[in-house]
């Protein structure tokens, strides 16, 4: 029997939705291991944010307030996560930039094996982790044999956990001393792009465009995104061409998304882009090339000129909503 520790991710003093995917994994893994799971909320505003997770069925929620560095600095966070992690069989976070940076450092401190960016966990006499390879065109399985296992889970592959009721007890945990050399590191600032739209990786609807949308990128996408309160995404080609900022890139080298509804306009469907969005629940594609690979994953496809079809789609949806 072993327990699972979820490391929550904070942003602006709030728990990021991405953490809920790690909770879903923890419930599955704990069931296989015959144990339970707990959550560590660490960082600036941890004590206040912990209450957001009290209803998810955790055996205990630990909080560690670290505000002296002004933001996330791995060398200040990892020692506390590792010290608490010694009491668990699995330590997990979501495979965001935060999780991918923190968990490998924790693994090194624990002498633990690390399974990165997994899409599923299987009970095979022990935990067996399914991982995507070659932009998701193939999968491999990894088994971690160290006493403590560390894992990051792909947000798009694990459903958002729902509250299960009850109220988990909350315990304050003292921060461990920073790693050697941490005094030479400081959090300077976080240049966040301010937008009224939802975060791309957490939006339920994404409207995305490719290079074919050209310099009318936002003129074409904004009207539909406004209707749904959607996030806007882009292919790498569109970003490289300067039609959209880099933080909107979806794909293997961008952000991985899995919204309820994904619109793909002028996107051919290169494997690098498909790797970032093919887990979307419903995919709607418009492209004038009937052989475009995007149609192989689309639930609804229209071969048409996007500059004519998208405005007609917007007008039709508005008519129905009115």
Secondary structure, DSSP 8 states (H G I E B T S, - for coil): ---EEEE--EETTEE-TTHHHHHHHHHHHHHHHT--EEEEEEETTHHHHGGGGTTS--SEEEEEE--TTSS--HHHHHHHHHHHHTT-SEEEEESSHHHHHHHHHHHHHHT-EEEEEEEEEEESSSEEEEEEETTTTEEEEE---SSSEEEEE-GGGS------SS--EEEE-------TTGGG-----------SS--GGG-SEEEEE-GGGGGGHHHHHHHHHHHHT-EEEE-HHHHHTTSS-GGGBBSTTSB----SEEEEES----HHHHHHHTT-SEEEEEES-TT-GGGGT-SEEEES-HHHHHHHHHHHHHHHH-
